[in-house]
Amino acid sequence: MVQKVFGVDLVTIVNLHGTVRPLVVGLIVSELERRGAYRTEGLYRENGDGSVIDKLKAQIDHSKYIGKR
């Protein structure tokens, strides 16, 4: 069983969850939309703070996210 999300082959993740895209993608897009971030030009082109990104990835990898739909 896969124990994390990041660094795992996309085919493995979508097969595990039975989805067409990784669930984390939907979670991230939903959160950005909830915050109104779609109004920000270039949002998807700008790099975030590396340490913040690493913390978020670790939180997702160590949560009960795996296997949930």
N, C-alpha and C positions, 0 to 999 in steps of 0.2 A: 504494500500500500504506500502511496506517495504521502510523505509527511510535510511537504511544503508546497508553495505555489511558484515562487520566483526561482528561476534557474532550472525549471522542469520543462521538458519538451511540450509545446503547445498541443500536439496531438494526444499526448498522454493525459494532459489536464482535461481537455474537452471530452475525451472518451470516459474518463473517470466520472465526470459530472453529467455526462449525457447531454451536453449543450453544443451549440455551434461556435461559441466563443467562451473563453475563460470567464467564470463568474466574477472574478476580480475586476475585469474590464467593465462589466455592467455596474458594479458597486462604485467604481471610480467615476464613471460618467454620471450616474445618478447623484452622487455627492456634488460634483461640479455644477450640475444643473440646479440642484437644491440651493446652492450658494449663489446662483445667478452668474456664474463664471462664464457662461456662454456669451455674455455681453462684453467680455474682455478680448480685445483683438490680439491675436497671436498667442493665446494662452497655451495651446498645445505645442508651440515652438520654443518656449522658454524653458531653460533648465531650472529645476528647483534646487534648494539647498541639499547637498549630498548627504549630510548627516541626518537631516529630517527625513529624506527619502529612505535611507537605510533603516531608520527607526520604524517608519510606517511599514516597510516590507517585512521587517522582523515581527511586528505586531500581527500582520496578516498570516505570516508563516506559522506563528505559534498560537494562533487562535483556533477556535473550533470551526473555522471557515471550511477546512478540508472536508469534502464529502457532503456538504450541505447544498441544498438547491434553493 
